[in-house]
Amino acid sequence: MALLLLGVLLITSQVFATCPEKVAKSNIDSTRMAGVWHNYKVSSNAPPLKCFHVVVTPGEDGSLGLSQAIYNTTSNSYIQWSNTLTKESPTSSDAKYADGSRNFYILDTDYSNFAVWWYCGPKYSNKDETTEVTWLASRTKSLSSSVEVEANKALPSGEYVLYDQSGCPEHDH
Ligand SMILES: *[C@@H]1O[C@H](CO)[C@@H](O)[C@H](O)[C@H]1NC(C)=O
């Protein structure tokens, strides 16, 4: 009986997949996240988009405005979109943000070199499926080996692929 119940629970949890609990950086200083971040590498279940970068504009309420851009090599132009991440809980200092039904957590950052982000929510291509993506963002398009060592300590284990940050034209947001 117990096994049957476990089986039913397992099947149910797959159908109504929800995001796992995750520890985010505590005492986040949202204002120090301001500025340009280049996405350096991403968990291999996500596409390694070209010239993917984001300009962060912190709000006074602790929210983070994101202006994101990727380079379209067919049209030779940037595709840009914006979203606003609000704190999951306004009273918490944890770096747990959400954009509607999607979670965006900062797992760790030193503000001046790297940030490890984690995303969980419905897939953009199929809203019935939940996906988790972890990525490393950098203040520079390439990482010095000493920063990469620090950043890798904060990165959950798994397979990552490099974003292509080569030959990216300058882009004004
Ligand atoms: C990239 O540009 C091509 C040509 O203009 C266009 O057909 C395509 O939809 C663009 N890709 C995206 C993801 O917008």
Ligand as a Chemical Component Dictionary entry (heavy atoms), coordinates in Angstrom:
data_LIG
# 
_chem_comp.id                   LIG 
_chem_comp.type                 NON-POLYMER 
_chem_comp.pdbx_formal_charge   0 
_chem_comp.three_letter_code    LIG 
# 
loop_
_chem_comp_atom.comp_id 
_chem_comp_atom.atom_id 
_chem_comp_atom.alt_atom_id 
_chem_comp_atom.type_symbol 
_chem_comp_atom.charge 
_chem_comp_atom.model_Cartn_x 
_chem_comp_atom.model_Cartn_y 
_chem_comp_atom.model_Cartn_z 
_chem_comp_atom.pdbx_ordinal 
LIG C1 C1 C 0 16.771 36.224 -36.970 1  
LIG O1 O1 O 0 16.715 36.948 -38.178 2  
LIG C2 C2 C 0 16.033 36.290 -39.228 3  
LIG C3 C3 C 0 16.177 37.143 -40.499 4  
LIG O2 O2 O 0 15.747 38.464 -40.290 5  
LIG C4 C4 C 0 14.576 36.066 -38.806 6  
LIG O3 O3 O 0 13.889 35.379 -39.845 7  
LIG C5 C5 C 0 14.544 35.260 -37.525 8  
LIG O4 O4 O 0 13.209 35.119 -37.077 9  
LIG C6 C6 C 0 15.372 35.932 -36.453 10 
LIG N1 N1 N 0 15.443 35.060 -35.274 11 
LIG C7 C7 C 0 14.852 35.377 -34.117 12 
LIG C8 C8 C 0 15.043 34.393 -33.011 13 
LIG O5 O5 O 0 14.217 36.402 -33.970 14 
# 
loop_
_chem_comp_bond.comp_id 
_chem_comp_bond.atom_id_1 
_chem_comp_bond.atom_id_2 
_chem_comp_bond.value_order 
_chem_comp_bond.pdbx_ordinal 
LIG C1 O1 SING 1  
LIG C1 C6 SING 2  
LIG O1 C2 SING 3  
LIG C2 C3 SING 4  
LIG C2 C4 SING 5  
LIG C3 O2 SING 6  
LIG C4 O3 SING 7  
LIG C4 C5 SING 8  
LIG C5 O4 SING 9  
LIG C5 C6 SING 10 
LIG C6 N1 SING 11 
LIG N1 C7 SING 12 
LIG C7 C8 SING 13 
LIG C7 O5 DOUB 14 
# 
